[in-house]
Amino acid sequence: MNRIDRISAILIQLQSRRVVKAADIAGRFNISLRTVYRDVKTLEEAGIPLIGEAGVGYSIMDGYRLPPVMFTKEEATAFLTAEKFVEKLTDASTMAHYRSAMYKVRAILKTTEKDLLEGMDDRIAVLKTVNQPAMPANDHIQTVLYSIAQKKVLVLNYFAQHSQEHTKRCVEPIGIFYLANYWHLIAYCRLRKDYRDFRIDRIKNLTVTDECYSDEHPDLKAYIAQTAKEKELEAVVIIVEKRIHGFLENQKYYSGFISEKEVGDTVEMTFLTNSLEGFARWYMMFGEQAEIITPDSLKDRVRQLTEKLLQRNFNSVAY
């Protein structure tokens, strides 16, 4: 990406959030903080009213508005691809909201981009495996997300798998995530006086109350990290080249996939695994186009497996 395109992209990023940290910009474009400061100064010299505070980040002065941003063909196609996942992996309300957003995206596209999406619509599909359960008939995801955003207490009628009975729970939700074919709600349960993992497909019905709860709970990432430690799960972070990233889609969830983000021409992927041995052997399938960031124990195991492979297959060859 040349500097002009990067500066334009940084401006769009600054419009996307109230405050954007310099480190986030640096990570997205794989540039140094010094380069970020120089690019931001260029925006200021161009007349963009930016507000910067050390240790906090940058924001655009309230009330300042820029013309609508046009999408590239690649970005429009990415929206269409995401629509296929939303259709298969979420509930009816989420799908309806996404479709509404897609109509707005399509409305501002140029004619050529609109034609592109029309032509690609039937050429992208997300298929479920034979053993993948159907999405639940309930329609709770958007209600849960509203409760999280407004910090409202939820009342759940929940089917507890271990006791095989329905229970009424008053909870303070902190986040949701998708894992192993199911959506999960993490919330503080007032009945159990502890944090609990509620599978959303087991919620028979729920009600958002008028009661607000305090913002003293850990965020979702912190909770997952703590849970992983308690369950002896190991956090793994790897970087893979974008050209092979797509080939990992069908396998990453079986290896404890949690999240990912683009870093330049690569994708940084985070996993929680209970078997570094199994992860190491899976990693070796594509390791020449990837890099292990953490943990060092995974690097050591991959190195050991590689050395053993070389010894067995090449040291015994007679010349």
GIRANOR-V879605 format. One record per helix or strand of 2 or more residues. SS is the DSSP state (@ for helix, = for strand). FROM is the first residue (numbers start at 1). TO is the last residue. If there is no record, write none. Layout:
# GIRANOR-V879605
SS&FROM&TO + SS&FROM&TO
This chain:
# GIRANOR-V879605
@&3&16 + @&22&29 + @&33&45 + =&50&53 + =&57&60 + @&73&89 + @&92&107 + @&111&123 + @&141&150 + =&152&160 + =&165&179 + =&182&189 + =&194&199 + @&200&202 + =&203&212 + @&220&230 + =&234&241 + @&242&248 + @&252&255 + =&257&263 + =&266&273 + @&276&283 + @&287&289 + =&290&294 + @&296&315
